[in-house]
Amino acid sequence: MRATTTRLISKIWGDYYATHFPEDLKEGDENDEPKEIEEEQEENEDEAEGESIIAPAGSKKANPESTKVSARRLYRPEDISSAKAYSSDIREVYYSDEIISVPVVMIEGKCEVTAKDDLPNSNLPVVVEHAFYCEHLYDPDTGALKQLPANVKLMTLTRKAPASKKNKGKQICDDEQAGSGKDTLISEKCLATLDIFAGCGGLSEGLQLSGASHTKWAIEYEEPAGQAFGENHPEATVFVENCNVILKAIMGKCGDADDCISTSEASERAAKLSDEQIKNLPVPGEVEFINGGPPCQGFSGMNRFNQSPWSKVQCEMILAFLSFVEYFRPRFFLLENVRNFVSFNKGQTFRLTLASLLEMGYQVRFGILEAGAFGVAQSRKRAFIWAAAPGETLPDWPEPMHVFASPELKINLPDGKYYAASKSTAGGAPFRSMTVRDTIGDLPPVENGASKPTIQYGSEPVSWFQKKIRGDTPSLSDHVAKEMNELNLIRCKHIPKRPGCDWHDLPDEKVKLSTGQTVELIPWCLPNTARRHNQWKGLYGRLDWEGNFPTSVTDPQPMGKVGMCFHPDQDRIITVRECARSQGFPDGYCFAGNIQSKHRQIGNAVPPPLAYALGRKLKQAINAKP
């Protein structure tokens, strides 16, 4: 379906192509080149605890290169053993009698060390502050942990009193309690939100738990995903329909049909919406925040443009998305997309998106964030664009809090310059990275093709992540696995249960199937094409307990784009719930449809912990306005 757009958005994009690619237009006028923006790189801080500053003797002015800080060494569980790290809270540190001197230039920032009960809490496995707790003294010589001596004084963090249990609602928006649960009072500062391309609700889940937004409307084209969104966000009105149809219906409801450029198909489907659906449609003035992740594949055609070039641009949903912004003029806007969105089609779609927002008068900020640096055990780079209306404070980028190797976080700009929303945390961060073991190590074993919708956990959670992700969920749902055929199951059983093993470790032999057919154990196509495809690294691969998940995909399979999908020590593909945990979805989060639909919902989602971190910054921007 071609995009339903407002006339302004259609004109902005048409004028750009009239100037730069006139041969691609059927009609169009010239205009100035879209504006571009640059931002200075923002740096995150790390923590350090200082005792005193030591300057070279006789120096009148301290030289940062030679000046040192005398500091008390605090140990972490991972300094003792991996087993200790696995079973400990990532915020725990150990006091020691060791005093060390470090160059002042190595100081990244400050942290707070307090009692455990003074730390803020969240229902998601996410940390957003440089706050730690200490209950023990560690002796590195003996390896002993002792009770913290009474003479050691810790900081006391001032906390607000919790809200009354009588004031129950949908979501909290208080700074200290954000993320503590949905059964709390909705603050007036929560933004009334429209989530477009909502999927199963990962973005809304994190933003809402942060206390920044309250999703009142959601649009999702795929029925199982829309059903899942509704189950997890019952307070929202969910429209299971193409967003072009919904925009056409909204503008028709408000008497602005003449300003709507649409197709006959969208008009016909909009006319078929029920009276109840029309009644529940949002109108301008009601929506304060629009967010979503428009798909960038498979869309072609636009009213004013030839089919051929626009089949390459693939931005129909971007156009419709921006038209919602132009029509509603919300206070804030957030776009999420794949990392390649900024470079796709030589960056034209990305630049046009920025130009459209700037033309509408919005302040704009863009960047690439790595989900693994925000508390999930997964490599997942995503592009984000923030926009704030005039008079509003533009949200800052959240600080990456976990160690994680994150290449390709830079966005190249003209004249050889680049912009990065945050620096890589490969060299250090306040907290260690989450691992596959942290994420799924407590889940019970299941077989290939496991299909029971609900089972018992069978054991207590061990890691900090597991305790957070379980919450008070009484039983385990969706621990179900795709069923491999006989040959792939045999291959899986032959993959050694060691880190890094994949199809290269299959023995060069033939196996006999139950049908009597004899086949090669090594897929015949892989050795013959390996040189052209990076040796097909990872296909039929096992996850590493101490590593991370690859990017979550919509259809995990051993010969897929991301072939590392086998459990570390069980002969099966990872389950729906394991994939959900890799994205940071709580165990109580529901998915709908068959197993393929559930994997698709999870693979398309924004990790809730990343959305939570973004939401915290949005909340700060909201509170900055008098």
Long-range contacts (C-beta under 8 A, 24 or more apart in sequence): 1-242, 1-244, 1-245, 1-263, 1-265, 1-266, 1-316, 2-244, 2-263, 2-266, 2-301, 2-302, 2-303, 2-316, 3-244, 3-299, 3-302, 3-316, 3-317, 3-319, 3-320, 3-323, 4-243, 4-244, 4-245, 4-247, 4-248, 4-260, 4-261, 4-262, 4-263, 4-266, 4-320, 4-323, 5-260, 5-261, 5-262, 5-319, 5-320, 5-322, 5-323, 6-251, 6-259, 6-260, 6-261, 6-323, 6-326, 6-327, 7-259, 7-261, 8-326, 8-359, 8-360, 9-319, 9-322, 9-323, 9-326, 9-356, 10-261, 10-303, 10-304, 10-319, 12-352, 12-355, 12-356, 12-359, 13-302, 13-319, 13-352, 13-356, 14-304, 14-305, 16-348, 16-352, 16-355, 17-305, 21-309, 24-305, 24-306, 24-309, 24-310, 25-304, 25-305, 25-306, 26-304, 26-305, 26-306, 27-304, 28-304, 34-351, 34-352, 34-354, 34-355, 34-358, 34-359, 35-354, 35-355, 35-358, 36-351, 36-354, 36-413, 36-414, 37-354, 37-358, 37-364, 37-366, 38-413, 38-417, 38-419, 39-365, 39-419, 41-419, 41-420, 41-421, 41-422, 41-423, 42-396, 42-397, 42-421, 42-422, 43-422, 43-423, 44-108, 44-399, 44-400, 44-422, 44-423, 44-425, 44-429, 45-108, 45-109, 45-110, 45-130, 45-399, 46-108, 46-109, 46-130, 46-428, 46-429, 46-430, 47-108, 47-109, 47-110, 47-111, 47-130, 47-132, 47-430, 48-102, 48-106, 48-107, 48-108, 48-109, 48-110, 48-111, 49-74, 49-110, 49-111, 49-113, 50-107, 51-99, 53-104, 54-101, 62-104, 64-103, 64-104, 64-105, 65-103, 65-105, 66-103, 67-103, 67-104, 68-101, 68-102, 68-103, 68-104, 69-101, 69-102, 69-103, 69-104, 69-107, 70-99, 70-100, 70-101, 71-99, 71-100, 71-101, 71-102, 72-96, 72-98, 72-99, 72-100, 73-98, 73-99, 73-100, 74-113, 74-132, 74-134, 75-138, 75-140, 76-432, 78-432, 80-138, 80-143, 82-546, 85-432, 86-437, 86-438, 86-441, 86-462, 86-463, 87-462, 87-463, 88-464, 89-116, 89-133, 89-464, 90-127, 90-431, 90-432, 90-464, 91-119, 91-127, 91-131, 91-132, 91-133, 91-431, 91-464, 92-116, 92-132, 92-133, 92-134, 92-135, 93-132, 93-133, 93-134, 94-134, 94-136, 94-137, 94-138, 94-145, 95-134, 95-136, 95-137, 95-138, 95-148, 95-152, 96-137, 96-138, 96-139, 96-140, 97-137, 97-139, 98-140, 108-428, 111-430, 112-155, 112-157, 113-154, 113-155, 114-154, 114-155, 114-156, 114-157, 115-154, 115-156, 118-155, 118-156, 118-157, 118-159, 119-157, 120-159, 120-176, 121-179, 121-180, 122-178, 122-179, 122-180, 122-209, 122-468, 122-612, 123-179, 123-180, 123-181, 123-209, 123-468, 123-471, 123-586, 124-179, 124-206, 124-209, 124-375, 124-468, 124-584, 124-586, 124-608, 124-609, 124-612, 125-375, 125-376, 125-434, 125-464, 125-465, 125-468, 125-469, 125-584, 125-609, 126-179, 126-374, 126-375, 126-401, 126-584, 126-609, 126-612, 126-613, 127-375, 127-401, 127-430, 127-431, 128-398, 128-399, 128-401, 128-612, 128-613, 128-616, 130-430, 131-157, 170-214, 170-235, 171-208, 171-209, 171-211, 171-214, 172-211, 173-211, 173-212, 173-619, 174-211, 175-211, 175-619, 175-623, 177-211, 178-209, 178-210, 178-211, 178-212, 178-616, 178-619, 179-209, 179-210, 179-211, 179-612, 182-208, 182-209, 186-214, 187-211, 189-619, 189-622, 189-623, 190-214, 191-288, 191-289, 191-331, 191-332, 191-618, 191-622, 192-216, 192-286, 192-287, 192-288, 192-289, 193-217, 193-287, 193-288, 193-289, 193-290, 193-291, 194-218, 194-219, 194-282, 194-287, 194-289, 194-290, 194-291, 194-324, 194-328, 194-330, 195-219, 195-229, 195-236, 195-291, 195-292, 196-243, 196-290, 196-291, 196-292, 196-294, 196-321, 196-324, 197-221, 197-243, 197-292, 197-293, 197-294, 197-295, 197-317, 197-321, 198-225, 198-226, 198-229, 198-238, 198-292, 199-225, 199-229, 199-293, 199-601, 199-604, 199-605, 200-225, 200-228, 200-229, 200-232, 200-589, 200-591, 200-592, 200-601, 200-602, 200-604, 200-605, 201-228, 201-229, 201-232, 201-233, 201-605, 202-583, 202-585, 202-605, 202-606, 202-607, 202-608, 202-611, 203-291, 203-292, 203-293, 203-334, 203-336, 203-605, 203-606, 203-611, 204-229, 204-233, 204-236, 204-291, 204-611, 205-232, 205-233, 205-585, 205-589, 205-608, 205-611, 206-606, 206-607, 206-608, 206-609, 206-610, 206-611, 206-612, 206-613, 206-614, 206-615, 207-291, 207-611, 207-612, 207-614, 207-615, 207-618, 208-233, 208-615, 209-608, 209-612, 209-615, 210-611, 210-612, 210-613, 210-614, 210-615, 210-616, 210-618, 210-619, 211-615, 211-616, 211-619, 212-289, 212-615, 212-616, 212-618, 212-619, 212-622, 213-289, 213-291, 213-615, 213-618, 216-282, 216-286, 217-280, 217-281, 217-282, 217-287, 219-243, 219-246, 219-292, 222-597, 222-600, 223-593, 224-591, 224-592, 224-593, 224-594, 224-597, 224-598, 224-600, 224-601, 225-592, 225-597, 225-600, 225-601, 225-604, 227-592, 227-593, 228-590, 228-591, 228-592, 228-593, 228-601, 231-590, 231-592, 232-589, 232-590, 237-280, 239-277, 239-281, 241-269, 241-273, 242-266, 242-269, 243-317, 243-320, 243-321, 243-324, 244-320, 245-269, 245-270, 245-273, 246-270, 246-281, 247-320, 247-323, 247-324, 247-327, 249-273, 249-277, 249-278, 249-281, 250-281, 250-282, 250-283, 250-327, 251-327, 253-278, 253-281, 253-283, 254-283, 254-284, 256-327, 261-303, 263-303, 282-328, 284-327, 284-328, 284-329, 287-328, 287-330, 288-330, 288-331, 288-332, 289-330, 289-331, 289-332, 289-333, 289-334, 289-618, 290-324, 290-325, 290-328, 290-330, 290-332, 290-333, 290-334, 291-333, 291-334, 291-335, 291-336, 292-321, 292-334, 292-335, 292-336, 293-335, 293-336, 293-337, 293-604, 293-606, 294-318, 294-320, 294-321, 294-335, 294-337, 296-337, 296-338, 296-341, 296-344, 296-349, 312-345, 313-345, 313-348, 313-349, 314-344, 314-345, 314-349, 315-349, 315-352, 318-349, 318-353, 322-353, 322-356, 322-357, 325-357, 325-360, 325-362, 325-387, 326-356, 326-360, 329-360, 329-389, 330-389, 331-388, 331-389, 331-392, 332-386, 332-387, 332-388, 332-389, 332-392, 332-395, 332-618, 332-621, 333-357, 333-362, 333-385, 333-386, 333-387, 333-388, 334-384, 334-385, 334-386, 334-387, 334-614, 334-618, 335-384, 335-385, 335-387, 336-382, 336-383, 336-384, 336-606, 337-382, 337-383, 337-384, 338-382, 338-383, 339-368, 339-381, 339-382, 339-383, 339-408, 341-383, 342-366, 342-368, 342-383, 342-411, 343-412, 350-383, 353-385, 354-385, 357-385, 357-387, 361-389, 361-390, 362-387, 362-388, 362-389, 362-390, 363-387, 363-388, 363-389, 363-390, 363-392, 363-394, 364-394, 365-394, 365-395, 365-397, 366-411, 366-419, 366-421, 367-397, 367-411, 367-419, 367-420, 367-421, 367-422, 368-408, 368-409, 368-410, 368-411, 368-420, 368-421, 369-397, 369-398, 369-400, 369-409, 369-421, 369-422, 369-610, 370-400, 370-404, 370-406, 370-409, 370-425, 371-584, 371-607, 371-609, 371-610, 372-402, 372-404, 372-406, 372-433, 372-434, 372-548, 373-400, 373-401, 373-402, 373-403, 373-404, 373-406, 373-422, 373-425, 373-429, 374-398, 374-400, 374-401, 374-402, 374-607, 374-609, 374-610, 374-613, 375-401, 375-402, 375-434, 375-465, 375-584, 375-609, 376-434, 376-439, 376-582, 376-583, 376-584, 376-607, 376-609, 376-610, 377-433, 377-434, 377-435, 377-436, 377-438, 377-439, 377-465, 377-548, 377-549, 377-582, 378-548, 378-549, 378-550, 378-551, 378-552, 378-582, 378-583, 378-607, 379-404, 379-548, 379-549, 379-550, 379-551, 380-551, 380-552, 380-607, 381-406, 381-408, 381-409, 382-606, 382-610, 384-421, 384-614, 388-621, 391-625, 392-621, 392-625, 393-620, 393-621, 393-622, 393-624, 393-625, 394-621, 395-614, 395-617, 395-618, 395-620, 395-621, 396-617, 396-620, 396-621, 397-421, 397-422, 397-617, 398-613, 398-614, 398-616, 398-617, 400-425, 400-429, 401-429, 401-430, 401-431, 401-613, 402-429, 402-430, 402-431, 402-432, 402-433, 402-434, 403-428, 403-429, 403-431, 403-432, 403-433, 404-429, 404-433, 404-548, 433-548, 434-465, 434-548, 435-545, 435-546, 435-547, 435-548, 436-543, 436-544, 436-545, 436-546, 436-547, 436-548, 436-549, 436-568, 437-463, 437-545, 437-546, 438-463, 438-464, 438-465, 438-466, 439-463, 439-465, 439-466, 439-469, 439-549, 439-578, 439-581, 439-582, 440-574, 440-578, 440-581, 440-582, 441-466, 441-545, 442-466, 442-470, 443-476, 443-479, 443-575, 443-577, 443-578, 444-476, 444-479, 445-570, 446-479, 446-480, 446-481, 446-570, 446-572, 446-575, 447-481, 447-572, 448-481, 448-483, 448-484, 448-489, 448-492, 448-571, 448-572, 448-573, 449-481, 449-482, 449-483, 449-484, 449-572, 450-479, 450-480, 450-481, 450-572, 450-575, 451-480, 451-595, 452-479, 452-480, 453-477, 453-478, 453-480, 455-479, 469-581, 469-584, 469-585, 469-586, 469-587, 470-586, 470-587, 471-586, 471-587, 471-588, 473-586, 473-587, 473-588, 476-577, 476-587, 477-577, 477-587, 477-590, 478-575, 478-576, 478-577, 478-580, 478-591, 478-598, 479-575, 479-576, 479-577, 479-578, 480-575, 480-576, 480-577, 480-595, 481-572, 481-573, 481-574, 481-575, 481-576, 482-556, 482-557, 482-573, 482-595, 482-596, 482-599, 484-558, 484-572, 484-573, 486-513, 486-514, 487-511, 487-513, 487-519, 488-558, 489-571, 490-521, 491-521, 491-523, 491-540, 491-558, 492-540, 492-558, 492-566, 492-571, 492-572, 493-571, 494-521, 495-540, 495-541, 495-542, 495-566, 496-542, 497-542, 497-568, 497-569, 498-542, 499-542, 499-544, 499-545, 499-546, 499-547, 499-568, 500-541, 500-542, 500-544, 501-541, 501-542, 502-537, 502-538, 502-539, 502-540, 502-541, 502-542, 502-563, 502-564, 503-536, 503-539, 503-540, 503-541, 503-563, 504-535, 506-540, 523-559, 536-563, 538-562, 538-563, 538-564, 539-563, 539-564, 540-566, 541-565, 541-566, 542-566, 542-567, 542-568, 543-567, 543-568, 543-574, 544-568, 545-569, 549-582, 552-579, 552-582, 552-583, 552-602, 552-603, 552-605, 553-599, 553-603, 554-599, 554-600, 554-602, 554-603, 554-604, 555-596, 555-599, 555-600, 555-603, 556-599, 556-603, 576-602, 579-603, 583-607, 583-608, 584-608, 584-609, 584-610
